[in-house]
Amino acid sequence: MLGKKSKILCIVSSVLLTTSLFMGCNKSIVNGKVNNDKIIVGDKEQNSEYAKEVFENLNEDIDGDLMISTIKELASEKFDGRLTGTEGNKLATEYIRSEFEELGLETLEGMDGYLQYYDQMVPYLKDIPKINIVNKDGETVKELKFLEDFVVRANPDFKIKGTVKGETIYLKNKSEFKKNKENLEGKIAIIPKNLFWESDVQDFFISGKSKALGIIRENTFRNGEDKSFKKSVYFTEGNYESRNEDIPMLADVDIAGTNILIEEGKKGNLVELNFECYVEEKTIANVIGVIPGTDEEMKDDYIIISGHFDHLGNNYDGTYNPGASDNASGIASMLEIARSIKSNNIAPKRPILFIAFNGEENGLNGSKFFAENSGLDMKKVTMLNIDMIANKSDGPLYIAAVGYTELFKEIVEIAKEMDISYKQNLQVTYSDHTYIEEEGGQAVTLVEIEQAEYHTPDDTIEVIEKADLEEVIELVLRYISDKAF
């Protein structure tokens, strides 16, 4: 059996022989040149054969154990959940930067080394949020558990720190809301999530007209069979400086917890909310490296392989959120793709950009900044973003995008050919493909949505399936081999 480099040389030799036979008599068919140990030819069949050999060499070199090791490292306690702006996030930034340097990736013009700095607002906790049930004498009779019964949102439309205490009133439907909306002053309103999202209801509370002290938004942290999600502090973009102190505090409480609050309210007990969230502007960085292309005519036709590395940080209850699947898995995949290309010494025609985005969990901040400030012509860019894969659950791979582009169709076709279990997910804006598409590029996100451990302390290395990692890598390499080489 031929070795990897031997196979590439055989293809090159074959193409050079064909070139010498036809040179000068059929330039429309053969118009080849050698660049850094590779061949670029005009003949479609020869290009296809070369791309196939490139794919086989790159894919053969993929090291699943090395990816597992990278995920384990990024998910370790040392990085403390990698929340944007924290020391753990800075350590992760440096870890990825050093990996790019060791791989020999080049830097993109305009970057500070491999780092693209930007500013963003970041939420923090000073202490564990509390929801207590107290009697008329001020004695605590029950406590809801943070991350088990409720979560808090750093939301610019609501008060995010302080202590309030009051009677509860259950606005279980629109009729109850209309009947009691003028009777909320000094009270804690309990309201179903779906009702809250009706525009007139939401506007009423955001405006401060309700005079309510707080809102318990009846929610569910279960999706299907006991699948938890969003079990941490999370962040909504907006203008925090304009917050009105008269607006209510807000917490999302699971159905079981909500029922406890309703029943205790019937007994005449009060609910006390105590949150210490705050928001600060931090200077942070995306990490960006590039393998240049050899074709001058394609110098701006970047293929981007990306993933975000930030996660949810520490929970202040003795746990942190490791983010193994979300999204150490994407970073490990990106690094392994870069390593395979560099170690095989096969130079692409198109430049390949590798980006570890920051600030995704806080509102896609890093990818938004990159899309608007990179200096690249986004209309010439295609991006494959890897966000949350390789979970041991049997859920399908989602191919997600805002629009139905040529790239989207191509990735779907490759998934079909590889017999990958997948679902198409269009008109979605929950990951870093979003702003690339908004600026005119073509982008997709590869993601496994159906994960019980999503945004919890249970997203550890134990949930990762190596075979799933390798399958997604193979899909990405198929595209890269066809389009970059």
N, C-alpha and C positions, 0 to 999 in steps of 0.2 A: 504494500500500500504506500502511495506517495505521501510524504510529509506535507505539512501545511504550506511551507514556503515553496516546496517543489511544485505543488499544484498551481500556485499562483504563477510561478515561472513558466510552467507549461502553457498556461493560457496566454501569457505575454508573448512567448516564443511563437505560438501559433498565429497570434494576431500580427506579429511583426513579419512572419513569412507571407501571410496573406497580403499585407501592405506592400511588400517588396514585389510581389507578383503583379499587383494591379496599379502600382504607382505610375501616374502619368497617363493611364489609359481609361480610368474610371474614377475620377476624383469624387463623384457624388456618392459612391459606395464606400470607398476607402479613403479616409482622411484622418490618419491616426498619428499619435505622438506619445512618447514615453515621458512620464512625470513622476519622479521620486519612486522608481520601481513599480510603476503601474502604467497601464495603457488606456488611452481614451480613443475610441474609434467611432466612426459614423455609422457602421453597420449595426442595425438593431439586434440581430441574432447574436453577434459577437459580444455586444454590450451586455445582453441578457445572460450569456454564458459567463462572462466575467463577474457580473453581479452575483450570480449563483455561487461561484467559487469564493467570492469575498464573504458572502453570508455563511457558507459552510465553515470557512476558517474562523470567522469571528465567533460564530455560535459554538463551535467546538471548544473554543478557548474560555468560554464563560465558566466561572468558578462559583457554584452555588454556595459552597461552604464559606468562601470569602465574603459573600453578600450577607450571609447569616451572621458572621463575625462583626461586620459593619453595623448591622441593625442592633445587635446586642450591645455594642459600644454606645451608640447614640441613645438607646433606650435605658442606659444604666443610670444609677442614682447620681453619678457625677454631674450629669447634665440637668438634673432636677426638673425634667419635663420641658425644657427648652422654651419657656414662655418668652416671647419677644421682649427685649429690653432688660432681661435679667442676666445674672452672671452665667447661668447655665446656657442661655442662648448665645452669649459671647463666646463661651467655650466651644459650642457647636460650630459657630462661624469660623473660628480658628481651626478646628478639626478639619472641616471641609476645605478651607483655604490651603492647609498643609497637604491634603490629599491631592488637590489640583496641582500644587507645586511639585510634588513627588512624581506625579504622572507626566509632568512636562507639558502641561497645557499652556498655551500662550494667553496673554491678557488682551482684553478688548480695549480698543482705543477709547480714551476718556475715562477709564476706570482707575482707581487707586490700587494698583496691583490687581488682585482678583476681586476687589471689593467695590461695590457700588453703594455708597452711603446715601441715606435719606432719613427724614424725620417722620415719626408717626406718633399718634396718641396710643398709650398702652394702659390697660386696666390692671389694678393690683388690689389685693386684700391686705388689710392691716391685722385682721383677726378673723376668726371663724364667724360667719353670719349666724344669727340665732333667730328662731321663731319659737317663742314660749307661750304657753297658755297659763294665765295667772288668774287667781280669784279676786274677789272684791277687796281682800285684805292685802293684795300685792304679792301673795305667795305663789310661787311657780308650782303648778300641779302636773303639767306635762311639757315635754320638749320635743319638737320635731328635729330630726337629724339631717344636718347639712349633707348633701350629695346622695342621701338615701331617700329622704322625703321631699326635699326642696333644693332648688338652685336659685341663684341671684344673677341678674343681668346688669352689667354696667351700661346703662341706657341713658342717653342725654335727655330723654323726654321725662325722666323721673328722678326723684331724689335718690342718691346712691349711698349716702352715709347719714348716720344718726340713729335715734331711738324714738319710736312712736308706740303708743298703746291705746287701744280702744275696743269698743264693742264691734262684733262682726254683723254684717248684713249680707245675705245670700241672694244675689241677683241671678237666679237660675235660668231666666229666659228674657226675651225682649219685653214682654209684658211687665215682669217684675222690675226691670230696669226703668221703664217709663214711669211706673207707679212710685218708685222710691228714689229717683235720681235727685230730687230736691231734699232728700232726707239723709244725705251721706256725710254731712259735716261732722268731723271728729270721729269717724268710724273707719273700720277696715272692711272694704268691699270684697266679697268673694264672687268671682265671676268666671264662667266657663271660657276657655280659650277662644272657641269659635265665635262666641258672642262678642268677646273683647275686640276681635279683629274686624267687626263691622265698623265702617268708617265713622258713623255718627257717634257710636259708643266710644271708640278709641279717642276721637277728637275731644269728646266731652271730658275725659280724664286727663288727657295731655294738656288741655287748655288751662287747667287749674280750677275750672268752674265747679267741679264736684265737691271741693273742700274736704275730700276724704283724706285721712291720714296715710292710708296704704291700700294696696290692691293685692289680693291673693288670686293669682290667675290659675284656675283649675286646669291642670295639664296632665299629660300622660308621659311618663318616661319609658313606656313599654311599646315596642313595635313588633307585632306578631307574638311569638311565644317568648315572653320574658326577655326581650332584647332592649337593653338600656341605651339611652343616648343623651348627649348634652348634660352629663353629670358633673359640671364644673362651673366656675364663674365664666361668663362669656360676655362679649363686647358688641355693642352696636355703634356704628359711626354716627357722628353728629357734633354739634357745637355745645360742648360742655360748659363753656363760659356763660352761656345765656340761660342756664337752668334757673328755674324759679323755685325758691325755697318753699313756696306754698304748694307745690305739686306733690302728689303722694309717692311713697316708696312702693316698689314692685318686687314680688317674688313669684316664681313658678313652683307650685306645690302639686305633688302627685295626687291622684284621686283618693287613695287611702288616707293621705294626710289631710286633704281637703275635707273629707267626711268627718275626721276627728275634730277639725276646727268648727265645722257646722254644728256638730252635736254638743261640743263644749260651749258654743255660743248660746245654744238653747237653754243651757244650765245657768246662764248669766255670767259666765267667765269671759275674760278679756283676752285679746291676742296682743303680744308685744313683739315688734320687729326691731332687730338691732343689727345694722349692717355697717361695715367700715370699708367700703370700696372707694378707691380714688383713681384718678387718671392723670398720667404725666406724659409729656412729650419726650421721646427718646430718639437719639440718633443711632440708627442700626444699619445693617448692611445686607444686601444680596451678595452671593458669591458666584462669580462668573468666570469661566475659562473657555478657551476656543481651540479647536483643531482647524487650522486654516485650510481653505480649498486651494487646489492647484490651477483651476480654470479661471483666468482673469475675467472672462465674460460672465462668470457666475459668482463673483466675489461678494455680491450683496444678497445672494439667494440662500440665506441662512436656514439650516435645519436646527431647531432648538430641541434639546432633550432636557426636561426640567422636572423639578419636584420641590415642594416646600419642606423646610427643616424645622420650623418653629412648631410648638405644640402648646399645651395648656398649663404647664408649670406645676407648682406645688399647691396642694389642697388645704394646707394649714391644719390638717387633722392627723398628721403622721404618715400621710400618703402623698405620692406625686403621680402624675400622669406620664407613663413612659413613652407613649406614642410610637410603639414598635411598628405597627402597620401604618399608623397615621403620624408622621409619614417618613419614618426612618427607612421603610421599605422602598419608597420612591428614590430617596437619596442613595441608598445602596445600589439600586438598579442603575441609576445614572452614572455613578462612579464606575461600576463594572463595565458598562458599555464603553465609557471613555478608556478604561484600562485595556480592554480587548482591542480596540482600534489602535491605540498607541503601541501595544506590545507586538502586534502583528506587522507594524510598520507599513500599513497600506494607506496611502494618503488619499483622501476624498477629493473629488472635483469641487463639490460644494463645501463651504465652511460649515462646521458643526459646532454649535454653541451649547455649552453645558451650564445650566443655571440652577442654583439652589436658592429658592426664593425665601425671604423672611416675611413675617407679618401676615401670612395667609389666614390664620385663625382669627385675626382681628379685623378682617374685611378685605382680604386680597391686596393688602397695601403694597407689598414688595413687587408683585407683578404689575400692578397699576403704575407704580413709579417707573419700572423698567419700560413698559410699553410706551409711556409718554415722554421718556427722557433718554432712551438708549442711543438715539441718533440713527438707528436702523430704519430702513424703508420697510415698514411692517407689511406692506402689500406684497413684498417678495418673500416673506417669512412663512415657514410652516413649523408648527410646534407640536411635539408629543409630550404631554405632561403626565407624569406618573404620580398618583396621589392615593395612597391607601390601598395596597394590594396584598396578596399572599396570605390572607386569613384562612385558617383551617376549615372555616365553614364552607358549605357547598354552594354558596351564592355565585351567581354569574359575574363575569367581567362586564362592567358598564363602559360603553364607548360614549362619552359625553361631550357635547359641544353646544354652542349657542345656535349656530346655523348649519344647514345641510350643504357642506362644501365638498370640493373634490377630494380633499384630504380625508374627510369623514368617510366618504364612500370607499376610498382606497383602504383605510384601516378596517372597515367592515368586511371588505372583500378578503383581506388577508386573514382575518379572524375566521371567516367561513372556510377558507382553504386549509387552515390549521385545525379545523374542527374544535375551536374554542367555544365553550358555552358563554354567550354574550347577550347583552341587551343594548339596544340603541336608546340614547337618552338625550333628546334635543331640547333646545330652548332653556338650557340650564346655566346658571351663573354662580355655581357654588365652588368653583376652583379656579386655578390660575390661568386657564385657557381664556377666561372671560375678556380681559382687557386687551389681550393680543388680538382677539377677533374684533373687538370694538374699534381698534386702531387700523383695521383692514387686513390683518393677517389671517391665516388659516390655522386653527388649533383644535386639538382634542385632548380630553383628559381620560386616562385609563384608570378606573376606580372600581373597587368592590364595596358597594354601599351596604350590603346586608351583613353587618358585623355586630354581634352582641356586645363586644367590648369597646365599641366606638365611644371616644371621649370619656373613658373611665380609667381608673388605676389598673384595670385588668388587661389593657392593651400592651402586653409584655411579649418578650421573645418567644414564649411558649405558644402563642397563637399563630406563629408564622409557619407556613408550609413552603419548604424549599422548592418543590416541584411547581407551585404556582408562580413563584418568583421567576423561575427559569422559563416558564411558558410566556409570561409577559415580555421578558427580555427577548425571547425569540421573535415575537411579533414585532417589536420595535426594530430589531436588527434586520428583519425582512424588509421593512420599509426603508431603513437607512441604506441597505445594500442596493436596493433598486433605484433610489433617488439621489444618492450622494456620490456613488462610485462609477 
